[in-house]
Amino acid sequence: MVTARIAERLRAALLLPGRLPALVLLAVLVTLRLVDPAPIEELRLRAFDLAQLLAPRTQHDDRVKVVTIDEESLAKLGQ
């Protein structure tokens, strides 16, 4: 009884306008991404390169900075 009701709701949800084509498109795109044929890979890499040209990553200074705090500096600058 409960399973039939769930199955009916699922069937009704799939029949909503546009739902089935969207799921089919999603399945095709996921399959293309998993298979990753050469033309799709080339397109993906070119899109990444273009994104890096338009908004490049910011460079962060990852070097370590050593700071010495002595009594004279504390007296001069405060805490």
N, C-alpha and C positions, 0 to 999 in steps of 0.2 A: 504494500500500500504506500509506504513512505518512499520506497524506491521508484515506484511508478510516478509519484508526484514530482520527485526530483528530476526524473527523466523528462517529464512533460515540461517542466520549467526550463530545463536546459534546451530542449527542442524549440520552445517558444523564444528563448533568448537568441538562439542561432538564426531564427527566421526574421529578426528585426532588420529593417532596411539598412543595408550597407555592412552588416555584421559579418556575413559569410564572405563577401569579397575582401574585406579587411583581413580576415583570418587567412584566406588563401594567399593574399599578398604578403602577409607576415611569414607564412610558411615558405614561400618562394625566396624571400629575402634572407631568412635564416639559413636555408639550404645553400644559397649562393655564398653566404659568408663562411659556412662550414667547408664547402668544397673549394672556395677561393680560386677560381680559374684565373689564368694570366691576365685577361683584359680587366677583370674586376679588381685584381690586385694592383694593376697599373693605375686604374682610376682611383683606388683608395690611397695609394702612395702620393699621387699627384694632388689629391685633395688635401692631404696632410701637409705637403710642401707649401701649397698655397696658403693654408691656414697659418703656417709658421712665418710666411712672408708678410701676411696682413697683420698678424698679432704675435710677434716673436716672444719667446720666453724671456723673462727678465733675469738678468745675471745677478746672482747673490754672492756676496763675499763670504766664503765658508772658512776663511782662515781664522785661526785662533788669535785673540787679542789678549795680551797679558797686561794687566793694570796693577800698578803698585800704589797702594794707599799707605801713606806715612803720616805721622803726627803733624808735620809741617803743612802738608796738603789739606788735612782736615781743619787745621787752624785757619788756613788761608781761604778755603772754599766752603768749609762747613760740611755737614753730612749730607 
